[in-house]
Amino acid sequence: MTNWRTLKASVRGAAHIRAGLPNQDAVRVARHRDDLPLIMALADGHGSAKSFRSQRGARLAVVVAQKVCGHLFTFGSLSQIKHWAEEQLPLALVRHWQAQVAQSLQRQPFTPQELEPLDAAARRQVEALPALAYGTTLLAVVVAANFILYLQLGDGDLLTISECGDVERPIPKDPRLIANETTSLCSAKAWNDVQIYFQPLAGAPPALILAATDGYANAYRDDASFQQVARDYWTLLRDEGEEAVKPHLKDWLNEASQQGSGDDITVGIIWRPVASPG
């Protein structure tokens, strides 16, 4: 069985530090002891004036993603898993997140202090769609013995790296996501915007899978430069092992935020050591 390993880190953006804002990203990794299945989820709360509880929304999103994706393993055959993932998982994900938001609101209704900064139009929007206050994107990767599932709603990046360093995007970039526009868990009919790629493992799986909130790619001048970062992680992990990356990961993310996007940056890495020849 493939010995998958994981690394994760999340840092508060340089611009958020200056503005006194919290880190509005979230990340969770769940696995059955040191074995499979493995579920990694990242979320990026919008942080806009109308999404004033997006930090909470992101935390809810990664918990819900792991719970809903865990349902994949209740099915017997690969075809059943694939069908449910593509046809039912997006709807289940959005509905479970909305239910968690509703519970949060019931426990803690919006306060005058939260609503006061909003103009009349924004307040009406939030009152009509309370989930807007919790708005967040979501990325998830599920690794099983016989398949990998990639899920994306909104901006952010999922990259895979082969043993020879080839980089691919299992889910193509959504052309609608330009500037600061993004699809979101709080969008109307958000399940229609969830992108799924189901990969049966017939041959060699990726050597490394990198998931990152959009603050990471935005810290680089172009996509090629960002993809090189993924290759560099793979080279370090392959040649020098986890200790060449793990102690430095937060420092590297902080540097990227300070010199680039200024945004929160969260990254999750799933990788498998390559056996030495001979």
Secondary structure as the mmCIF struct_conf table of DSSP 4:
data_model
#
loop_
_struct_conf.conf_type_id
_struct_conf.id
_struct_conf.beg_label_comp_id
_struct_conf.beg_label_asym_id
_struct_conf.beg_label_seq_id
_struct_conf.end_label_comp_id
_struct_conf.end_label_asym_id
_struct_conf.end_label_seq_id
STRN STRN1 ARG A 5 VAL A 11
HELX_RH_AL_P HELX_RH_AL_P1 ALA A 14 ALA A 19
TURN_TY1_P TURN_TY1_P1 GLY A 20 GLY A 20
HELX_LH_PP_P HELX_LH_PP_P1 LEU A 21 ASN A 23
STRN STRN2 ASP A 25 HIS A 32
TURN_TY1_P TURN_TY1_P2 ARG A 33 ASP A 34
STRN STRN3 ASP A 35 GLY A 45
BEND BEND1 SER A 48 LYS A 50
TURN_TY1_P TURN_TY1_P3 PHE A 52 ARG A 53
HELX_RH_AL_P HELX_RH_AL_P2 SER A 54 GLY A 70
HELX_RH_3T_P HELX_RH_3T_P1 HIS A 71 THR A 74
BEND BEND2 GLY A 76 SER A 77
HELX_RH_AL_P HELX_RH_AL_P3 LEU A 78 GLU A 87
TURN_TY1_P TURN_TY1_P4 GLN A 88 GLN A 88
HELX_RH_AL_P HELX_RH_AL_P4 LEU A 89 ARG A 107
BEND BEND3 GLN A 108 GLN A 108
HELX_LH_PP_P HELX_LH_PP_P2 PRO A 109 THR A 111
HELX_RH_AL_P HELX_RH_AL_P5 PRO A 112 LEU A 115
TURN_TY1_P TURN_TY1_P5 GLU A 116 PRO A 117
BEND BEND4 LEU A 118 LEU A 118
HELX_RH_AL_P HELX_RH_AL_P6 ALA A 120 ALA A 128
HELX_RH_3T_P HELX_RH_3T_P2 PRO A 130 TYR A 134
STRN STRN4 THR A 136 VAL A 143
BEND BEND5 ALA A 145 ASN A 146
STRN STRN5 PHE A 147 LEU A 153
BEND BEND6 GLY A 154 ASP A 155
STRN STRN6 ASP A 157 ILE A 161
TURN_TY1_P TURN_TY1_P6 GLU A 163 CYS A 164
STRN STRN7 VAL A 167 GLU A 168
BEND BEND7 PRO A 170 ILE A 171
HELX_LH_PP_P HELX_LH_PP_P3 PRO A 172 ASP A 174
TURN_TY1_P TURN_TY1_P7 PRO A 175 ARG A 176
TURN_TY1_P TURN_TY1_P8 ALA A 179 ASN A 180
TURN_TY1_P TURN_TY1_P9 LEU A 185 CYS A 186
BEND BEND8 SER A 187 SER A 187
TURN_TY1_P TURN_TY1_P10 ALA A 188 LYS A 189
HELX_RH_3T_P HELX_RH_3T_P3 ALA A 190 ASP A 193
STRN STRN8 GLN A 195 PRO A 200
BEND BEND9 ALA A 202 GLY A 203
HELX_LH_PP_P HELX_LH_PP_P4 ALA A 204 PRO A 206
BEND BEND10 ALA A 207 ALA A 207
STRN STRN9 LEU A 208 ALA A 212
HELX_RH_AL_P HELX_RH_AL_P7 ASP A 214 ALA A 217
TURN_TY1_P TURN_TY1_P11 ASN A 218 ALA A 219
BEND BEND11 TYR A 220 ASP A 222
HELX_RH_AL_P HELX_RH_AL_P8 ASP A 223 GLU A 240
HELX_RH_3T_P HELX_RH_3T_P4 GLU A 242 ALA A 244
TURN_TY1_P TURN_TY1_P12 VAL A 245 VAL A 245
HELX_RH_3T_P HELX_RH_3T_P5 LYS A 246 HIS A 248
HELX_RH_AL_P HELX_RH_AL_P9 LEU A 249 ALA A 256
HELX_RH_PI_P HELX_RH_PI_P1 SER A 257 SER A 261
BEND BEND12 ASP A 263 ASP A 263
STRN STRN10 ILE A 265 TRP A 271
HELX_LH_PP_P HELX_LH_PP_P5 PRO A 273 PRO A 277
#
